[in-house]
Amino acid sequence: MADELVMPRLSDTMERGTIARWVVKEGDAFQNGDVLAEIETDKALMELSAYDDGVLLKILVPDGAEAELGAPIAVTGEAGEEVPAEMLAAAPAAAPTEAATPAGDGPAAAAAVSAANATAASEVRASPIARKLASENGIDLRVLAGKGSGPEGRIVKIDVEKLIGKVGAEGIAPQTAAPKGPTPAPAKPVPAALADETRIEKPSSMLKAIAQRMGESNGPIPHFYVESQIDMEKALELRKDLNTALEGEVKISVTDMIIRASALALLEHPEVHRSWVAEGLAYHSHANVGVAVALDEGLIVPVIRHADDKSLVDIAKASQDLAERARAGRLLQDEIEGGTFTVSNLGMFGVTRFMAIINPPEPAILAVGATVDTPVVRDGEVVVRPIMTVTLSCDHRATSGAGGAALLQSFKKRLEQPVLLLA
């Protein structure tokens, strides 16, 4: 029996995806577990795998095209099966062409164009599943005509779901439902003086998601920052000794030590390791530490789960594997979700200090600078020590300045007395 294959949720913040490449072609058979397509989400290039055996009867969203979460992207079924007409109707429409204009540019031509535009505007274009959902809930789709989030304003399932939720929560009719939250500032056009020397490129899904998430963070979330300088002499010595003893089994990095120190400090300070959410304060029982990985098209943060339970060697193996697969676009959904804290290390770029923006709903993020030989005073004498500057950004709704300072103090103690990282 023919069935719609819909755009799946491949990340916790995903609202739409782009078909990077169909691996299986129309008419090809596939088995459970086979990769059907590669989908670019707001966070990474993800693989869409089959959950059953079948044949790819029809591709509705071609390579390079976008689709809303839950929108049909293909039709699957059995070999030789006909694709139902209503499923073919769910395919994204081609970009509208300009209305044919009668010869000349007089009133007749203008009237023809006006009539064509009016006819197009009066149509309500919606996917079959959106129509069914609207019918079941008494929603008049004309309210959303031309305002859907599908291609060319086509109404898809998620549009109807949002409207149903808005009506249920606010108790008002769809015609008068008002959007919630602040209206984002519109993007500014390129100044005319720069038009000739400016190239405009469409941002990737990842860059658009980063822009949206950072706008949601740095405005609504009241950030505060605490900074500390850490003497890394003993930590670097321990790292060298461990890597020598491991004989190439795995290479422990400074970032791995930072992850371990962060995880242990977070468990010691639950008043910081908690998130401000709609229901209240969410306390986290384990430290799921995300590590920011720079990509050509943006940034991705794979998560090392239960880092507080992992040894330095385990963390090193996990972080290396995640970073390699992040750059190859082969991360799984649960590997980029569920973080409770993030480490962003720009030290390898020679950056000595910076402040990072929190990734909601996480309560904090640690910005790590380069380790630099610095003259400091020890026992009344000036000596040179490898000093690393770190800056902790905290959500002031979830914790206080004293809480952030206490967390940073515990973190610093574990790096300056690194034997504590081996406990």
C-alpha positions in Angstrom: 0.0 0.0 0.0 1.4 3.4 -1.0 2.4 5.6 1.9 3.8 9.1 2.3 7.4 9.5 3.5 7.5 12.8 5.4 10.3 15.1 6.5 11.3 13.7 9.9 12.4 15.6 13.0 16.2 15.1 12.9 17.1 17.7 15.6 15.4 19.2 18.6 15.2 22.6 16.9 14.4 21.5 13.4 11.5 23.1 11.6 12.4 22.3 8.0 15.0 20.3 6.1 16.7 20.4 2.7 17.1 17.3 0.6 20.9 17.2 0.0 20.7 14.0 -2.0 18.4 11.1 -2.7 20.5 8.0 -2.3 17.7 5.7 -3.5 16.2 6.7 -6.8 12.6 6.4 -8.1 11.7 2.7 -8.8 14.6 1.4 -6.6 13.8 -1.2 -3.9 15.2 -0.7 -0.4 15.3 -2.7 2.9 14.9 -1.8 6.5 17.9 0.2 7.6 19.0 1.4 4.2 19.8 5.1 3.8 17.2 6.7 1.6 18.4 10.3 1.5 20.8 12.7 3.1 19.0 15.7 4.7 20.5 19.0 5.7 19.0 20.2 9.0 19.7 23.2 11.1 22.5 21.4 12.7 24.1 18.8 10.4 23.8 16.6 7.4 21.8 13.7 8.6 20.9 10.3 7.0 17.3 9.3 6.6 17.0 5.5 7.0 14.2 3.2 6.0 12.1 1.7 8.8 10.7 -1.1 6.5 11.2 -2.8 3.1 9.7 -1.3 0.0 10.1 0.6 -3.2 10.6 4.4 -3.7 7.6 5.1 -6.0 7.8 8.8 -6.3 10.1 11.6 -5.2 8.0 14.7 -4.2 10.9 16.9 -3.0 13.9 16.8 -5.3 17.6 17.3 -4.5 18.3 20.8 -3.2 14.7 21.6 -2.3 13.3 22.3 1.2 10.3 20.9 3.0 8.6 21.7 6.3 8.8 19.3 9.2 6.1 16.6 8.6 5.5 17.5 5.0 5.5 14.6 2.4 8.8 14.3 0.6 8.3 11.0 -1.3 5.8 8.1 -1.8 6.8 4.5 -1.0 5.0 1.2 -1.6 5.3 -2.0 -3.5 6.8 -2.6 -6.9 4.5 -1.7 -9.7 2.0 0.1 -7.4 0.3 3.2 -8.7 0.8 6.4 -6.8 -2.6 7.8 -5.6 -3.5 11.2 -7.2 -3.9 12.9 -3.8 -0.4 12.0 -2.9 0.9 13.4 -6.2 -1.0 16.6 -5.4 1.2 16.9 -2.3 4.3 17.5 -4.4 5.7 21.1 -4.1 4.4 23.2 -6.9 6.9 24.7 -9.4 7.7 28.3 -9.0 4.9 30.4 -10.4 5.5 31.8 -13.9 4.7 35.3 -14.9 1.1 35.7 -16.3 0.9 35.8 -20.0 0.4 39.4 -21.1 -1.6 40.2 -24.3 0.3 42.2 -26.9 0.8 45.7 -26.0 0.8 47.4 -22.6 -2.7 48.9 -22.5 -5.7 48.4 -20.2 -6.4 44.9 -21.6 -2.9 43.7 -20.7 -3.1 45.1 -17.2 -6.6 43.6 -16.7 -5.4 40.2 -17.8 -2.4 40.2 -15.3 -4.7 41.5 -12.5 -7.2 38.7 -13.2 -4.5 36.0 -13.2 -3.0 37.3 -9.9 -6.5 37.4 -8.3 -7.2 33.8 -9.3 -3.9 32.6 -8.0 -4.4 34.4 -4.7 -7.8 32.9 -4.2 -6.6 29.3 -4.3 -6.0 27.5 -1.0 -3.0 25.2 -1.5 -2.5 22.6 1.2 -1.1 19.1 1.6 -3.6 16.2 2.0 -2.6 15.6 5.6 -3.1 19.3 6.4 -6.5 19.2 4.9 -7.5 16.2 6.8 -6.2 17.6 10.1 -8.0 20.9 9.5 -11.3 19.1 8.7 -11.0 17.0 11.9 -10.6 20.1 14.0 -13.0 22.5 12.3 -10.3 24.7 10.9 -11.1 26.8 7.9 -7.9 26.6 5.8 -8.8 29.9 4.1 -7.4 31.6 7.2 -4.0 30.3 6.2 -4.3 30.8 2.5 -0.9 31.8 1.0 0.6 31.9 4.5 1.7 28.3 4.9 5.4 27.4 5.5 5.6 25.1 2.6 6.8 26.0 -0.9 5.1 29.2 -2.2 2.9 29.5 0.9 1.5 26.0 0.7 -0.1 24.9 4.0 1.4 21.8 5.6 0.6 19.8 8.7 2.7 21.9 11.1 0.9 25.1 10.1 -2.4 23.6 11.1 -1.0 22.1 14.3 0.3 25.5 15.3 -3.1 27.1 14.6 -4.9 24.4 16.6 -2.5 24.9 19.5 -2.9 28.7 19.4 -6.7 28.5 19.4 -6.7 26.0 22.2 -4.4 28.0 24.4 -5.9 31.4 23.8 -9.5 30.5 23.2 -9.8 32.7 20.2 -10.8 32.2 16.6 -8.2 31.5 14.0 -9.1 34.7 12.1 -8.0 36.9 15.1 -5.1 34.8 16.5 -2.1 37.1 16.9 1.5 35.9 16.7 3.3 35.6 20.0 6.6 37.1 21.0 8.5 40.0 19.6 8.6 40.5 15.8 12.2 40.0 14.6 13.9 42.9 13.0 13.8 42.6 9.2 17.1 42.0 7.4 18.5 45.2 5.9 18.8 45.4 2.1 22.2 45.8 0.5 23.0 49.6 0.1 22.8 50.6 -3.5 26.4 51.9 -3.4 27.6 48.3 -2.6 25.3 46.4 -4.9 27.8 46.1 -7.7 30.5 44.7 -5.5 28.4 42.5 -3.2 27.6 38.8 -3.8 24.4 37.5 -2.1 24.3 33.8 -1.2 21.4 31.9 0.4 22.4 30.9 3.9 22.5 27.2 4.8 19.9 25.7 7.1 22.6 25.5 9.8 23.4 29.2 9.5 19.7 30.3 9.5 19.2 28.1 12.7 22.3 29.6 14.4 21.0 33.1 13.6 17.6 32.3 15.0 18.9 30.6 18.2 21.3 33.3 19.0 18.6 35.9 18.6 16.5 33.9 21.0 19.3 33.7 23.4 21.2 37.0 23.7 18.0 39.1 23.9 15.6 37.2 26.1 18.3 35.5 28.3 19.9 37.9 30.8 23.6 36.9 30.6 26.3 37.6 33.2 29.9 36.7 32.9 32.7 35.6 35.3 36.3 35.2 34.3 39.3 33.4 35.7 42.9 32.7 34.9 44.2 29.2 35.4 47.7 28.0 35.8 47.9 25.0 33.4 51.4 23.9 34.3 50.4 20.7 36.2 47.6 19.9 33.8 49.9 20.0 30.8 52.4 17.8 32.6 49.7 15.3 33.4 48.5 15.3 29.8 52.0 14.7 28.5 52.5 11.8 30.9 49.1 10.2 30.1 49.7 10.4 26.3 53.1 8.8 26.7 51.6 6.0 28.8 48.8 5.4 26.4 51.2 4.9 23.5 48.9 6.2 20.8 45.8 4.4 21.9 44.1 7.8 22.1 45.4 11.3 22.4 44.1 13.3 25.3 43.6 17.0 24.5 43.4 20.0 26.7 39.7 20.2 25.7 39.1 16.7 27.0 40.5 17.8 30.4 38.3 20.9 30.3 35.2 18.7 29.6 36.1 16.4 32.6 36.7 19.3 34.9 33.5 21.0 33.8 31.4 17.9 34.3 32.7 17.3 37.9 32.2 20.9 38.8 28.7 21.0 37.5 27.7 18.0 39.6 29.2 19.7 42.6 27.1 22.9 42.0 23.5 22.0 41.2 22.5 25.6 41.8 24.2 26.4 38.5 23.5 23.1 36.7 19.8 23.9 36.2 17.8 25.4 33.4 15.1 28.1 33.5 12.1 26.5 31.7 8.4 27.3 31.4 7.6 24.8 34.2 10.2 26.1 36.6 13.9 25.2 37.3 15.0 22.0 35.7 17.8 20.3 37.6 20.1 18.0 35.6 21.3 14.8 37.2 24.1 14.2 34.8 26.5 16.6 32.9 25.9 16.3 29.2 28.7 18.5 27.9 28.5 19.8 24.4 31.7 20.7 22.5 31.4 23.4 19.8 33.0 22.2 16.5 33.6 24.8 13.8 32.5 23.8 10.3 32.9 25.7 7.0 29.1 26.5 7.0 28.7 27.3 10.7 28.9 25.6 14.0 27.7 22.3 15.5 27.7 21.1 19.1 27.9 17.3 19.5 27.1 16.2 23.1 29.2 13.9 25.3 26.5 12.4 27.5 27.1 11.6 31.2 30.6 13.2 31.0 30.7 13.1 34.8 30.7 9.2 34.6 33.4 9.0 32.0 37.2 8.8 32.5 39.6 11.1 30.6 40.3 8.3 28.2 36.6 7.7 27.6 36.0 11.4 27.0 39.0 11.6 24.6 37.7 8.7 22.5 34.1 10.1 22.5 35.2 13.7 21.6 37.5 12.6 18.8 34.8 10.3 17.3 32.1 13.0 17.5 34.3 15.7 16.0 35.3 13.5 13.1 31.7 12.6 12.3 30.5 16.2 12.8 32.9 17.4 10.1 31.7 14.5 7.9 28.0 15.3 8.6 27.4 11.9 10.0 26.1 12.6 13.5 23.0 11.0 14.8 20.0 12.9 16.2 20.6 12.1 19.9 24.3 13.1 19.6 23.4 16.8 19.0 20.5 17.0 21.5 20.2 17.1 25.3 23.2 19.2 26.3 23.2 20.8 29.7 26.4 22.8 29.3 28.7 23.8 26.4 32.5 24.2 26.1 33.7 26.6 23.3 37.4 26.5 22.8 39.0 29.0 20.5 42.5 28.7 21.9 43.7 26.8 18.9 43.0 30.0 16.8 45.2 32.1 19.1 42.2 33.8 20.8 43.2 34.5 24.4 39.8 35.5 25.7 36.2 35.9 24.6 32.6 35.7 25.8 30.2 33.1 24.4 26.4 33.2 24.0 24.4 30.6 25.9 22.6 28.0 23.8 19.1 27.7 25.3 17.8 25.9 27.4 21.3 25.3 28.7 22.2 27.4 31.8 25.8 28.2 30.9 28.6 28.1 28.4 32.4 28.2 29.0 34.6 30.2 26.6 38.2 28.9 26.6 41.1 31.0 25.4 44.7 30.0 24.4 47.2 29.0 27.0 49.9 31.7 27.0 53.2 31.9 28.8 52.6 34.8 31.2 54.6 36.5 34.0 52.9 36.0 37.3 53.8 36.5 41.0 54.4 33.3 43.0 55.7 33.5 46.6 56.8 37.1 46.0 58.7 36.4 42.8 57.9 36.9 39.2 57.8 33.7 37.3 56.5 32.6 33.9 53.5 30.2 33.9 51.3 28.8 31.1 48.0 30.7 31.8 44.7 29.9 30.3 41.8 32.5 30.5 38.3 31.2 30.7 35.0 33.1 30.7 31.8 31.6 32.0 28.5 32.9 30.6 25.5 32.2 32.9 21.7 32.6 32.7 20.9 35.0 35.5 17.4 33.7 35.7 18.7 30.2 36.7 21.6 31.2 38.9 23.4 34.0 40.6 26.8 35.6 40.2 28.0 33.9 43.3 26.8 30.5 41.9 28.7 31.1 38.7 31.8 32.2 40.6 31.6 29.0 42.8 31.3 26.8 39.7 34.3 28.5 38.1 36.3 28.1 41.3 35.7 24.3 41.4 36.6 24.1 37.7 39.9 25.9 38.3 40.8 23.8 41.3 40.5 20.6 39.2 42.8 21.9 36.4 45.4 23.3 38.8 45.3 20.1 40.8 44.7 17.7 37.9 45.0 14.5 39.9 41.4 15.2 40.8 40.5 14.6 37.2 41.6 11.0 37.6 39.3 10.3 40.6 
